[in-house]
Amino acid sequence: MEGDDTRMALELRWDPAPSDWADALRAVYPMYRWTPWFALALAVLSAVLLFAGQPLPGVFGLVCAAVIGALPVFAVRSQFRRNPVASATVTATVDDQSFRMMTVDGTAYSDLRWPSLAGWVETKANFVLRGDDGALFPVPARAFGKQEDLDGFRDLLAQRLGAPARR
């Protein structure tokens, strides 16, 4: 309802996964989004070198392509495993004033006021909220119980933060 400031808070709950963070990084940073394509192009060129009778540069290129392709995935998974809070179940409350997240065990709490957020992006799996300080907050679509809740969250983001950023 337009002009109605008495909206009820939306309650969310999810178990974070490394894929949420990888999706958020791909959505916000072009380097993460284009890395697999660069690795593929390097692998194809290296294969051409192999077939052209240049085994040393061809093998070197294939090894480099494998490292380039695996590095972002490895980095996200290792950081996720090293941070004990990253895999803790998260509960969140969303209203017209802020987006509040807390781990179920109480080890982490964030109260994100809408003015402190720089924008948002929607992917197939997540909503990615971007803080003014560069922080990313992925909110997976699986956190929403009903389609109406997901649609309401999208509408609230558009109302409070503007249109989603282009990827």
N, C-alpha and C positions, 0 to 999 in steps of 0.2 A: 504494500500500500504506500503510495507516494505521500510524503509528509508525515507519516506515522512513525514516531520515535519510540514507541512502546513495543518494539519487537522482542520476541522471546529469544533467549540465548540458544545457540546451537551447540550440542555436546558431541565431541568426536573422540575416537579412540583407535589407535593403530600400533602395530609392531613394526618399527623401522627396519628397512632392509638396505643392503648396499646398493641395490638397483635403484632405490629412490634417490640416493645421492648422485649416482652416475647419471640418471635421467635429468636431475636438476642442473648438474654441471654442463651436460650437453645442451640443455635449453638456454642457458645463459651465456656460456663461453664458446665462441666459434671454434677455438682450438680443439676442444673436446669433441665437438660435433664433426669436424673435418678430419680428425686423426685416422679413423678407419679407412677413409677414402685415400688419404695420402699413403698409408701403409699398403693398400691394394695397388695403387699406381706404381709404387716402388717395387712391389713384388712382380708385377707384370713386366716392368722394364728389366728387372733382374733375370726373369725367366727368358726374355729375349736374348740377353747377354749369354746365358747358359747355352741356348740353342745356336748362338752365333759362334760358339767355340771359345768363349771367354769364361772359363769356370771360376777363376778366382774372384773377379768382380761380381759375377753372377751370384755365387754363394754368399759373398759378403753382403750384397744387396738384399738377398732373401733373409739373412739373419737380422739385418737392420730393420727390414719390414716387419718381421715377427716381433722384435723388441718394441718398435713404435706402436704396433697394434695392441700389444699386451700391456704396455706401461700404464695407460690411464686406468684400465680395469684393475690391475695389480695395486696401483696407488690408492684407489678408492677402497678396495677390500681391506688392504692392510691398515689404513687409517681408521676404518670402521671397526676392525678387530682390536686396535690399540686403545680406542676410546670406550671405556666401559659404559658410559652414558648413551652412546650412539645406538645401542641395540635394546635399550630399555623401553618397555611399553609406554606410549605417550597418550595422555588425555589432553583434550583442548576444549576451551570454551570460546565461542565466537559471538560477539554482539556488535552493536553499532559503535562502541567505544574502542574495542581492542580485540586482539587475538591472543589468548593466554594459553600457554602450553606448559605441561608439567609431566615429568616421568612418574609412573605409578609408585615407584619406591621413594619419591621425593628428592632425588639427587640433583635434579635440575628444574629450573622454573624460568620461563620467559613471559613477560607481559609486553607484547608488541602493540603499542598504540598506533592507530592507522597513520597519523602524520609522520611516524618514524620509519615508515616503509616507503621505499623508492618506487616500487612497482611490482608487477606480477606477470607470470607466464603460465599458460596452461598447456600441458602435454597430454598424451593419451593416458598416462598413468598418474600424473601428479599436477597439483597446483604448486608453483614455485614462487614463494614470496621473497622479495629482495629488500634487505634493509639498507638504510642510507649509508651504513658503514661497510657495505659489500657482503654482509652475511646472507646466506641462503637458508630458507626454511621450506623444505619440501613437505607438502601435505598430500599424501596419497589418496587417490579416489576411493580406495577400499575403506577409508576411514568413515565414509558417509553411509549411514544405514539405508537411506532411501534416495531415489533420484531427485525428489523434491528438495531434499537437504543439499545435495550437490548443486542443483540449479540455484537455490537460494544463496549459497556461498558464492557462486560465480557472480550473481547479481550484486551481492554486498561488496565484493572486491571491485567490481566495475564502478559502483557508487562511491566507494571510499578512496580508491586508488586510480580510477580512470580505466581506460581501455587496456587490455593486456598488451605487453610488449611484443613486437614482432620477433620471430626467431630467425 
